[in-house]
Amino acid sequence: MARRRIGGCLIALLLIAGAHPAAQRSLEYEVKAAYLYNIVNFVTWPPDAFTSPGDFLHICVYGTDPFGPLLDRTMLGGTANRRPIAILRIDDPEALRECQVVFLPGGNTDRIDQAVRATAGRPALTVGEAADFLRRGGIIGLAVDGGRVRLDINLSAASGRHLVLSSRLLQVARVVAGRGRAE
């Protein structure tokens, strides 16, 4: 199943550059949904991030959802570190306590600081699209560069939240800022 998602992601990457703007946006979020699925499988959360071994890994979209049903379809039946994945759409920063992953769409730049504060001191992976996302305390930035989705990583923010990012994830990153732990 993961191979199929990765293959679909690669095909979509090839098509993004020459697509019509509406189709391009749809393909962009299809690729970003596949990236999210793969990213969560290369992150290790500390044991106290969950109350029991069967707990869901909650991926939360904070603010306006650019994915529509794409994210749900991508994650359907998926797991991360043997945990089932659940998608939540959140508008209240207090509800971010339930999230192990927080996705902040590019159009919600005012919410970056809210999300970083609301998840401070907790093992929550923040993923965003804003150009200044890492500088504002985010962990993984997804940027479109040359028609391709690229990863930028803030290792010190990840380490500060006791998240361990796999060296395989770091190898595919365009930018790795800060110093921290990698396995």
C-alpha positions in Angstrom: 0.0 0.0 0.0 2.8 2.4 0.8 4.5 1.6 -2.5 1.3 2.5 -4.3 1.1 5.8 -2.5 4.8 6.6 -3.2 4.3 5.7 -6.9 1.3 7.9 -7.1 3.2 10.7 -5.4 6.0 10.4 -8.0 3.6 10.5 -10.9 1.8 13.5 -9.5 5.1 15.3 -9.0 5.9 14.9 -12.7 2.5 16.3 -13.6 2.4 19.3 -11.3 4.6 21.6 -13.4 2.5 21.4 -16.6 -1.0 21.2 -15.2 -3.8 23.8 -15.4 -3.9 25.9 -12.2 -7.0 24.2 -10.7 -5.6 20.7 -11.5 -2.2 21.8 -10.4 -3.6 22.8 -6.9 -5.4 19.4 -6.7 -2.2 17.5 -7.6 -0.2 19.6 -5.2 -2.4 18.6 -2.3 -2.5 15.0 -3.5 1.3 15.0 -3.3 1.3 16.8 0.1 -1.2 14.2 1.5 1.2 11.5 0.3 4.1 13.3 1.9 2.2 13.6 5.2 1.5 9.8 5.1 5.2 9.1 4.6 6.5 11.7 7.0 4.6 10.3 10.0 6.3 6.9 9.3 9.7 8.5 9.7 9.1 10.2 13.0 9.3 8.6 16.4 7.2 10.0 19.2 8.2 9.5 22.9 6.2 6.8 24.7 4.3 9.4 26.8 2.8 10.9 23.6 0.1 8.3 23.8 -1.9 6.8 26.7 -2.1 3.3 25.3 -0.5 1.2 22.5 -3.8 1.2 20.5 -4.2 5.0 20.5 -4.7 6.7 17.2 -2.2 9.0 15.7 -4.2 12.2 15.2 -3.3 14.3 12.2 -5.1 17.6 12.6 -5.7 20.3 9.9 -5.8 23.6 11.7 -7.9 26.2 9.9 -9.1 26.1 6.3 -8.7 22.6 4.9 -7.0 22.7 1.4 -7.2 18.9 1.0 -10.9 18.2 1.0 -11.4 14.4 0.8 -7.8 13.8 -0.5 -6.2 13.6 2.9 -8.9 11.1 4.2 -8.5 8.9 1.1 -4.7 8.9 1.4 -4.8 8.0 5.1 -7.7 5.5 4.9 -6.6 2.3 6.6 -3.1 3.6 7.0 -0.9 3.3 10.1 2.1 5.2 11.5 4.4 3.2 13.7 1.7 0.5 14.0 -0.9 3.1 15.2 -4.1 3.7 13.2 -4.3 7.2 11.7 -7.3 9.6 12.3 -7.8 12.9 10.6 -9.3 15.8 12.5 -10.2 19.3 11.3 -9.7 21.8 14.1 -10.6 25.5 14.4 -10.0 25.9 18.2 -6.4 26.1 19.4 -7.4 24.4 22.6 -8.4 21.3 20.6 -4.8 20.9 19.3 -4.0 19.0 22.5 -5.5 15.9 20.9 -3.1 16.2 17.9 0.3 14.4 17.4 0.6 16.1 13.9 -0.7 19.6 13.2 -0.9 20.7 9.5 -1.1 24.5 9.0 -2.2 25.5 5.5 -0.4 28.4 3.8 -3.4 30.6 3.9 -3.6 30.4 7.7 -0.3 32.2 8.6 -2.0 34.0 11.5 -2.5 30.6 13.1 1.2 29.5 13.1 2.0 31.3 16.3 -1.2 30.0 18.0 -0.4 26.4 17.0 3.2 26.6 18.1 2.1 28.0 21.5 -0.8 25.6 21.9 1.5 22.6 21.3 4.6 23.9 23.1 6.1 21.4 25.5 4.2 18.5 23.8 5.5 16.0 21.3 3.4 17.4 18.4 4.8 17.5 14.9 3.9 20.8 13.2 3.9 20.8 9.4 3.1 24.0 7.4 3.3 25.7 4.1 4.2 29.3 5.0 7.6 30.6 3.8 8.6 31.6 7.3 7.1 28.5 9.0 10.4 27.1 10.3 11.6 30.5 11.6 8.3 30.8 13.6 8.9 27.5 15.3 7.4 25.0 12.9 9.1 21.6 12.4 8.5 20.6 8.8 7.8 23.0 6.0 6.3 21.8 2.7 7.3 24.2 -0.2 6.6 24.0 -3.9 9.9 24.7 -5.6 10.4 24.3 -9.4 7.1 22.4 -9.6 8.0 19.9 -6.9 7.1 19.6 -3.3 10.1 20.0 -1.1 10.7 19.4 2.6 12.4 21.9 4.9 13.1 20.7 8.5 13.8 22.6 11.8 15.7 19.9 13.8 16.0 22.0 16.9 12.2 22.5 17.1 11.7 18.7 16.6 14.3 17.9 19.3 12.7 20.4 21.7 9.5 18.5 21.4 11.3 15.1 21.9 10.5 14.0 18.4 13.1 11.9 16.6 13.3 12.3 12.9 14.7 9.5 10.9 18.0 10.1 9.0 16.1 8.9 5.9 13.7 11.8 6.3 16.6 14.3 6.7 18.2 13.0 3.5 15.3 14.0 1.3 15.0 17.5 2.9 16.0 20.6 0.9 16.9 22.5 4.1 17.8 21.1 7.5 18.0 24.0 10.1 19.2 23.7 13.7 20.8 20.8 15.5 19.1 17.9 17.1 18.8 14.2 17.2 18.4 12.0 14.2 18.4 8.2 14.1 
